[in-house]
């Protein structure tokens, strides 16, 4: 997933924008020779509104060469989290996520130490309690 995608994503449940990006694994790709375009609203690389963080053309070129392989997209309003797995953000509504929670719970278990504390406590639809329930076979 490209950092610049965060300029387009909103929470599927509460519609909040922007969302928080937490990167666990990132890879570099070939840097473009010229800048295709700049993000108009939100700069995920610098973690702020474009008007406030004012990314340079060089920073934007660097951003275009980064690929988030694994990470977390977090809605700080409703405490929902969405995994980025194999470069793909998994941003489904709750009713579709709870039907087959295994992949997301395994992702959470794998990166547990990097999950924000508030998501472990209040995360929706899954949190630390969900992991415990799963391990107890409930």
Secondary structure, DSSP 8 states (H G I E B T S, - for coil): --GGGGGT---TTT--SS-EEEEEEEEE----SS-----SSEETTTTEEHHHH---HHHHHHHHTEEEEEEEEE-TTT-BEEEEETTEE----HHHHGGG-HHHHHHHHHTGGGS-HHHHHH-BS--HHHHHHHHTT-
